[in-house]
């Protein structure tokens, strides 16, 4: 294990979201991005492109990546209060 990253039990999960949603995923001063990373226990990378979409890569435990991808996809679909809803319901 190196710096909290265990390469034997982690995965790389990639999803694509609309370019217009990136500002919601990153948030003001990167707060939403850090909140998702802390809440899920993943590391997130966003690759910008000339296309209408961006690739978002999540690195972490498989279950953490799935949860992080779900949250990002919900933000992409306009459910901007997804984090507050998950916390409120005990996730």
N, CA, C and O atoms as a GROMACS GRO file, in nm:
protein
  364
    1UNK      N    1   0.086  -0.118   0.000
    1UNK     CA    2   0.000   0.000   0.000
    1UNK      C    3   0.090   0.123   0.000
    1UNK      O    4   0.186   0.132   0.077
    2UNK      N    5   0.056   0.217  -0.087
    2UNK     CA    6   0.140   0.335  -0.103
    2UNK      C    7   0.052   0.460  -0.096
    2UNK      O    8  -0.025   0.486  -0.188
    3UNK      N    9   0.061   0.535   0.011
    3UNK     CA   10  -0.015   0.659   0.023
    3UNK      C   11  -0.165   0.641   0.021
    3UNK      O   12  -0.236   0.728  -0.030
    4UNK      N   13  -0.216   0.530   0.073
    4UNK     CA   14  -0.360   0.507   0.076
    4UNK      C   15  -0.412   0.445  -0.052
    4UNK      O   16  -0.533   0.422  -0.063
    5UNK      N   17  -0.326   0.416  -0.148
    5UNK     CA   18  -0.368   0.357  -0.274
    5UNK      C   19  -0.323   0.213  -0.278
    5UNK      O   20  -0.203   0.186  -0.282
    6UNK      N   21  -0.414   0.120  -0.277
    6UNK     CA   22  -0.385  -0.023  -0.281
    6UNK      C   23  -0.416  -0.075  -0.420
    6UNK      O   24  -0.533  -0.099  -0.452
    7UNK      N   25  -0.314  -0.092  -0.502
    7UNK     CA   26  -0.336  -0.128  -0.641
    7UNK      C   27  -0.398  -0.266  -0.659
    7UNK      O   28  -0.450  -0.296  -0.766
    8UNK      N   29  -0.394  -0.351  -0.557
    8UNK     CA   30  -0.452  -0.484  -0.568
    8UNK      C   31  -0.602  -0.485  -0.545
    8UNK      O   32  -0.670  -0.580  -0.584
    9UNK      N   33  -0.656  -0.383  -0.482
    9UNK     CA   34  -0.798  -0.380  -0.451
    9UNK      C   35  -0.868  -0.256  -0.507
    9UNK      O   36  -0.975  -0.219  -0.460
   10UNK      N   37  -0.807  -0.194  -0.606
   10UNK     CA   38  -0.867  -0.074  -0.661
   10UNK      C   39  -0.902  -0.096  -0.807
   10UNK      O   40  -0.858  -0.192  -0.870
   11UNK      N   41  -0.981  -0.006  -0.860
   11UNK     CA   42  -1.020  -0.016  -1.000
   11UNK      C   43  -1.018   0.123  -1.062
   11UNK      O   44  -1.014   0.224  -0.993
   12UNK      N   45  -1.022   0.123  -1.193
   12UNK     CA   46  -1.035   0.246  -1.269
   12UNK      C   47  -1.169   0.238  -1.338
   12UNK      O   48  -1.194   0.146  -1.416
   13UNK      N   49  -1.254   0.333  -1.311
   13UNK     CA   50  -1.389   0.336  -1.366
   13UNK      C   51  -1.403   0.466  -1.446
   13UNK      O   52  -1.382   0.574  -1.390
   14UNK      N   53  -1.438   0.458  -1.573
   14UNK     CA   54  -1.450   0.577  -1.658
   14UNK      C   55  -1.594   0.596  -1.705
   14UNK      O   56  -1.662   0.501  -1.742
   15UNK      N   57  -1.638   0.721  -1.701
   15UNK     CA   58  -1.770   0.756  -1.753
   15UNK      C   59  -1.756   0.884  -1.836
   15UNK      O   60  -1.658   0.957  -1.822
   16UNK      N   61  -1.853   0.909  -1.920
   16UNK     CA   62  -1.856   1.033  -1.996
   16UNK      C   63  -1.977   1.114  -1.952
   16UNK      O   64  -2.086   1.062  -1.932
   17UNK      N   65  -1.954   1.244  -1.938
   17UNK     CA   66  -2.063   1.335  -1.904
   17UNK      C   67  -2.056   1.456  -1.996
   17UNK      O   68  -1.953   1.482  -2.059
   18UNK      N   69  -2.165   1.529  -2.004
   18UNK     CA   70  -2.169   1.648  -2.086
   18UNK      C   71  -2.075   1.756  -2.035
   18UNK      O   72  -2.057   1.773  -1.915
   19UNK      N   73  -2.016   1.828  -2.129
   19UNK     CA   74  -1.921   1.933  -2.093
   19UNK      C   75  -1.985   2.039  -2.003
   19UNK      O   76  -1.919   2.096  -1.916
   20UNK      N   77  -2.114   2.066  -2.024
   20UNK     CA   78  -2.184   2.165  -1.943
   20UNK      C   79  -2.199   2.124  -1.797
   20UNK      O   80  -2.225   2.209  -1.712
   21UNK      N   81  -2.184   1.997  -1.768
   21UNK     CA   82  -2.200   1.948  -1.630
   21UNK      C   83  -2.072   1.956  -1.549
   21UNK      O   84  -2.076   1.942  -1.427
   22UNK      N   85  -1.960   1.978  -1.614
   22UNK     CA   86  -1.832   1.978  -1.544
   22UNK      C   87  -1.830   2.080  -1.431
   22UNK      O   88  -1.776   2.053  -1.324
   23UNK      N   89  -1.889   2.197  -1.454
   23UNK     CA   90  -1.889   2.299  -1.349
   23UNK      C   91  -1.964   2.252  -1.225
   23UNK      O   92  -1.932   2.293  -1.113
   24UNK      N   93  -2.065   2.167  -1.243
   24UNK     CA   94  -2.140   2.114  -1.128
   24UNK      C   95  -2.060   2.005  -1.056
   24UNK      O   96  -2.070   1.991  -0.935
   25UNK      N   97  -1.983   1.929  -1.132
   25UNK     CA   98  -1.901   1.824  -1.071
   25UNK      C   99  -1.783   1.885  -0.995
   25UNK      O  100  -1.750   1.840  -0.885
   26UNK      N  101  -1.721   1.985  -1.052
   26UNK     CA  102  -1.608   2.050  -0.986
   26UNK      C  103  -1.655   2.140  -0.873
   26UNK      O  104  -1.598   2.138  -0.764
   27UNK      N  105  -1.759   2.219  -0.897
   27UNK     CA  106  -1.811   2.310  -0.796
   27UNK      C  107  -1.722   2.432  -0.776
   27UNK      O  108  -1.615   2.443  -0.836
   28UNK      N  109  -1.768   2.522  -0.692
   28UNK     CA  110  -1.693   2.645  -0.662
   28UNK      C  111  -1.562   2.610  -0.593
   28UNK      O  112  -1.561   2.544  -0.490
   29UNK      N  113  -1.453   2.655  -0.651
   29UNK     CA  114  -1.318   2.632  -0.597
   29UNK      C  115  -1.286   2.484  -0.576
   29UNK      O  116  -1.204   2.450  -0.491
   30UNK      N  117  -1.351   2.397  -0.654
   30UNK     CA  118  -1.325   2.253  -0.645
   30UNK      C  119  -1.389   2.184  -0.527
   30UNK      O  120  -1.358   2.068  -0.498
   31UNK      N  121  -1.479   2.253  -0.457
   31UNK     CA  122  -1.538   2.195  -0.335
   31UNK      C  123  -1.621   2.070  -0.361
   31UNK      O  124  -1.611   1.973  -0.286
   32UNK      N  125  -1.703   2.071  -0.467
   32UNK     CA  126  -1.788   1.954  -0.494
   32UNK      C  127  -1.702   1.834  -0.532
   32UNK      O  128  -1.728   1.722  -0.488
   33UNK      N  129  -1.599   1.856  -0.612
   33UNK     CA  130  -1.510   1.748  -0.651
   33UNK      C  131  -1.445   1.686  -0.527
   33UNK      O  132  -1.442   1.563  -0.514
   34UNK      N  133  -1.393   1.768  -0.438
   34UNK     CA  134  -1.332   1.718  -0.314
   34UNK      C  135  -1.435   1.648  -0.226
   34UNK      O  136  -1.405   1.548  -0.161
   35UNK      N  137  -1.557   1.702  -0.223
   35UNK     CA  138  -1.663   1.641  -0.143
   35UNK      C  139  -1.696   1.500  -0.194
   35UNK      O  140  -1.712   1.407  -0.115
   36UNK      N  141  -1.705   1.485  -0.327
   36UNK     CA  142  -1.732   1.353  -0.384
   36UNK      C  143  -1.615   1.258  -0.355
   36UNK      O  144  -1.637   1.143  -0.316
   37UNK      N  145  -1.492   1.306  -0.373
   37UNK     CA  146  -1.376   1.222  -0.346
   37UNK      C  147  -1.372   1.176  -0.200
   37UNK      O  148  -1.348   1.059  -0.173
   38UNK      N  149  -1.397   1.268  -0.107
   38UNK     CA  150  -1.395   1.234   0.036
   38UNK      C  151  -1.510   1.143   0.073
   38UNK      O  152  -1.492   1.046   0.147
   39UNK      N  153  -1.629   1.172   0.023
   39UNK     CA  154  -1.750   1.096   0.056
   39UNK      C  155  -1.739   0.952   0.007
   39UNK      O  156  -1.777   0.859   0.077
   40UNK      N  157  -1.686   0.935  -0.115
   40UNK     CA  158  -1.682   0.803  -0.177
   40UNK      C  159  -1.549   0.730  -0.154
   40UNK      O  160  -1.544   0.607  -0.163
   41UNK      N  161  -1.444   0.804  -0.125
   41UNK     CA  162  -1.313   0.743  -0.111
   41UNK      C  163  -1.248   0.711  -0.245
   41UNK      O  164  -1.184   0.608  -0.261
   42UNK      N  165  -1.266   0.801  -0.341
   42UNK     CA  166  -1.208   0.782  -0.474
   42UNK      C  167  -1.120   0.901  -0.510
   42UNK      O  168  -1.125   1.006  -0.445
   43UNK      N  169  -1.040   0.883  -0.613
   43UNK     CA  170  -0.964   0.991  -0.673
   43UNK      C  171  -1.025   1.013  -0.810
   43UNK      O  172  -1.045   0.918  -0.886
   44UNK      N  173  -1.056   1.139  -0.844
   44UNK     CA  174  -1.125   1.172  -0.969
   44UNK      C  175  -1.035   1.254  -1.059
   44UNK      O  176  -0.971   1.349  -1.015
   45UNK      N  177  -1.032   1.215  -1.187
   45UNK     CA  178  -0.961   1.292  -1.289
   45UNK      C  179  -1.060   1.323  -1.400
   45UNK      O  180  -1.141   1.239  -1.438
   46UNK      N  181  -1.053   1.445  -1.452
   46UNK     CA  182  -1.142   1.487  -1.561
   46UNK      C  183  -1.056   1.523  -1.681
   46UNK      O  184  -0.969   1.610  -1.672
   47UNK      N  185  -1.081   1.456  -1.793
   47UNK     CA  186  -1.007   1.483  -1.917
   47UNK      C  187  -1.096   1.567  -2.009
   47UNK      O  188  -1.199   1.520  -2.057
   48UNK      N  189  -1.054   1.689  -2.032
   48UNK     CA  190  -1.128   1.779  -2.121
   48UNK      C  191  -1.097   1.740  -2.266
   48UNK      O  192  -0.989   1.689  -2.296
   49UNK      N  193  -1.192   1.764  -2.353
   49UNK     CA  194  -1.172   1.735  -2.495
   49UNK      C  195  -1.242   1.840  -2.578
   49UNK      O  196  -1.310   1.928  -2.526
   50UNK      N  197  -1.225   1.830  -2.708
   50UNK     CA  198  -1.291   1.922  -2.799
   50UNK      C  199  -1.433   1.879  -2.830
   50UNK      O  200  -1.507   1.949  -2.899
   51UNK      N  201  -1.471   1.764  -2.780
   51UNK     CA  202  -1.605   1.709  -2.801
   51UNK      C  203  -1.706   1.779  -2.709
   51UNK      O  204  -1.671   1.871  -2.635
   52UNK      N  205  -1.831   1.735  -2.716
   52UNK     CA  206  -1.936   1.788  -2.629
   52UNK      C  207  -1.939   1.717  -2.494
   52UNK      O  208  -2.021   1.750  -2.408
   53UNK      N  209  -1.851   1.620  -2.477
   53UNK     CA  210  -1.848   1.546  -2.351
   53UNK      C  211  -1.705   1.539  -2.299
   53UNK      O  212  -1.609   1.565  -2.371
   54UNK      N  213  -1.694   1.503  -2.171
   54UNK     CA  214  -1.565   1.487  -2.106
   54UNK      C  215  -1.560   1.350  -2.041
   54UNK      O  216  -1.662   1.297  -1.998
   55UNK      N  217  -1.441   1.292  -2.036
   55UNK     CA  218  -1.425   1.165  -1.968
   55UNK      C  219  -1.385   1.189  -1.824
   55UNK      O  220  -1.291   1.263  -1.794
   56UNK      N  221  -1.458   1.124  -1.734
   56UNK     CA  222  -1.429   1.132  -1.591
   56UNK      C  223  -1.380   0.994  -1.548
   56UNK      O  224  -1.449   0.894  -1.568
   57UNK      N  225  -1.261   0.991  -1.489
   57UNK     CA  226  -1.204   0.865  -1.441
   57UNK      C  227  -1.205   0.866  -1.288
   57UNK      O  228  -1.168   0.965  -1.225
   58UNK      N  229  -1.246   0.755  -1.231
   58UNK     CA  230  -1.249   0.739  -1.086
   58UNK      C  231  -1.158   0.623  -1.049
   58UNK      O  232  -1.165   0.516  -1.111
   59UNK      N  233  -1.074   0.642  -0.951
   59UNK     CA  234  -0.984   0.538  -0.904
   59UNK      C  235  -1.013   0.513  -0.757
   59UNK      O  236  -1.018   0.606  -0.677
   60UNK      N  237  -1.032   0.387  -0.721
   60UNK     CA  238  -1.060   0.350  -0.584
   60UNK      C  239  -1.114   0.208  -0.577
   60UNK      O  240  -1.104   0.133  -0.674
   61UNK      N  241  -1.169   0.172  -0.465
   61UNK     CA  242  -1.232   0.041  -0.452
   61UNK      C  243  -1.350   0.034  -0.549
   61UNK      O  244  -1.413   0.136  -0.575
   62UNK      N  245  -1.380  -0.084  -0.602
   62UNK     CA  246  -1.490  -0.095  -0.698
   62UNK      C  247  -1.622  -0.034  -0.650
   62UNK      O  248  -1.687   0.038  -0.725
   63UNK      N  249  -1.661  -0.062  -0.526
   63UNK     CA  250  -1.787  -0.007  -0.476
   63UNK      C  251  -1.782   0.145  -0.462
   63UNK      O  252  -1.882   0.213  -0.483
   64UNK      N  253  -1.665   0.198  -0.427
   64UNK     CA  254  -1.649   0.343  -0.416
   64UNK      C  255  -1.658   0.408  -0.553
   64UNK      O  256  -1.717   0.515  -0.568
   65UNK      N  257  -1.599   0.344  -0.654
   65UNK     CA  258  -1.605   0.397  -0.791
   65UNK      C  259  -1.748   0.398  -0.843
   65UNK      O  260  -1.789   0.493  -0.910
   66UNK      N  261  -1.822   0.293  -0.814
   66UNK     CA  262  -1.961   0.286  -0.858
   66UNK      C  263  -2.043   0.395  -0.794
   66UNK      O  264  -2.123   0.461  -0.861
   67UNK      N  265  -2.026   0.418  -0.664
   67UNK     CA  266  -2.099   0.524  -0.595
   67UNK      C  267  -2.059   0.661  -0.651
   67UNK      O  268  -2.146   0.744  -0.677
   68UNK      N  269  -1.930   0.685  -0.669
   68UNK     CA  270  -1.884   0.811  -0.724
   68UNK      C  271  -1.938   0.836  -0.864
   68UNK      O  272  -1.980   0.947  -0.896
   69UNK      N  273  -1.937   0.731  -0.947
   69UNK     CA  274  -1.991   0.743  -1.083
   69UNK      C  275  -2.140   0.775  -1.080
   69UNK      O  276  -2.189   0.856  -1.159
   70UNK      N  277  -2.213   0.710  -0.988
   70UNK     CA  278  -2.356   0.737  -0.974
   70UNK      C  279  -2.381   0.884  -0.939
   70UNK      O  280  -2.467   0.949  -0.999
   71UNK      N  281  -2.306   0.936  -0.843
   71UNK     CA  282  -2.323   1.076  -0.802
   71UNK      C  283  -2.293   1.169  -0.918
   71UNK      O  284  -2.368   1.264  -0.943
   72UNK      N  285  -2.186   1.143  -0.990
   72UNK     CA  286  -2.149   1.229  -1.103
   72UNK      C  287  -2.253   1.221  -1.213
   72UNK      O  288  -2.286   1.323  -1.275
   73UNK      N  289  -2.306   1.103  -1.240
   73UNK     CA  290  -2.410   1.089  -1.342
   73UNK      C  291  -2.539   1.161  -1.300
   73UNK      O  292  -2.608   1.218  -1.385
   74UNK      N  293  -2.570   1.160  -1.172
   74UNK     CA  294  -2.687   1.233  -1.125
   74UNK      C  295  -2.666   1.384  -1.140
   74UNK      O  296  -2.759   1.456  -1.178
   75UNK      N  297  -2.547   1.433  -1.110
   75UNK     CA  298  -2.517   1.574  -1.132
   75UNK      C  299  -2.529   1.609  -1.280
   75UNK      O  300  -2.579   1.715  -1.315
   76UNK      N  301  -2.483   1.519  -1.366
   76UNK     CA  302  -2.491   1.538  -1.511
   76UNK      C  303  -2.637   1.547  -1.557
   76UNK      O  304  -2.667   1.616  -1.654
   77UNK      N  305  -2.725   1.477  -1.488
   77UNK     CA  306  -2.868   1.477  -1.525
   77UNK      C  307  -2.947   1.589  -1.457
   77UNK      O  308  -3.068   1.600  -1.476
   78UNK      N  309  -2.878   1.671  -1.377
   78UNK     CA  310  -2.945   1.786  -1.317
   78UNK      C  311  -2.989   1.768  -1.173
   78UNK      O  312  -3.054   1.857  -1.118
   79UNK      N  313  -2.956   1.658  -1.111
   79UNK     CA  314  -2.991   1.635  -0.971
   79UNK      C  315  -2.881   1.693  -0.883
   79UNK      O  316  -2.797   1.620  -0.829
   80UNK      N  317  -2.881   1.824  -0.868
   80UNK     CA  318  -2.771   1.895  -0.804
   80UNK      C  319  -2.766   1.878  -0.653
   80UNK      O  320  -2.665   1.911  -0.591
   81UNK      N  321  -2.872   1.828  -0.592
   81UNK     CA  322  -2.872   1.808  -0.447
   81UNK      C  323  -2.848   1.662  -0.410
   81UNK      O  324  -2.881   1.620  -0.298
   82UNK      N  325  -2.791   1.584  -0.500
   82UNK     CA  326  -2.771   1.441  -0.475
   82UNK      C  327  -2.685   1.414  -0.352
   82UNK      O  328  -2.716   1.324  -0.274
   83UNK      N  329  -2.579   1.491  -0.332
   83UNK     CA  330  -2.492   1.469  -0.216
   83UNK      C  331  -2.568   1.492  -0.086
   83UNK      O  332  -2.560   1.411   0.007
   84UNK      N  333  -2.643   1.602  -0.079
   84UNK     CA  334  -2.719   1.631   0.042
   84UNK      C  335  -2.823   1.523   0.068
   84UNK      O  336  -2.846   1.487   0.184
   85UNK      N  337  -2.887   1.471  -0.038
   85UNK     CA  338  -2.987   1.366  -0.022
   85UNK      C  339  -2.924   1.238   0.032
   85UNK      O  340  -2.981   1.175   0.121
   86UNK      N  341  -2.809   1.200  -0.020
   86UNK     CA  342  -2.741   1.079   0.030
   86UNK      C  343  -2.702   1.093   0.176
   86UNK      O  344  -2.720   0.999   0.254
   87UNK      N  345  -2.648   1.207   0.213
   87UNK     CA  346  -2.607   1.229   0.352
   87UNK      C  347  -2.730   1.229   0.443
   87UNK      O  348  -2.728   1.170   0.551
   88UNK      N  349  -2.835   1.295   0.400
   88UNK     CA  350  -2.958   1.305   0.480
   88UNK      C  351  -3.018   1.166   0.506
   88UNK      O  352  -3.077   1.143   0.611
   89UNK      N  353  -3.002   1.074   0.410
   89UNK     CA  354  -3.062   0.942   0.424
   89UNK      C  355  -2.964   0.839   0.478
   89UNK      O  356  -2.988   0.718   0.467
   90UNK      N  357  -2.853   0.884   0.534
   90UNK     CA  358  -2.764   0.795   0.607
   90UNK      C  359  -2.660   0.721   0.526
   90UNK      O  360  -2.606   0.621   0.574
   91UNK      N  361  -2.630   0.765   0.407
   91UNK     CA  362  -2.526   0.696   0.330
   91UNK      C  363  -2.396   0.729   0.384
   91UNK      O  364  -2.294   0.681   0.333
   0.00000   0.00000   0.00000
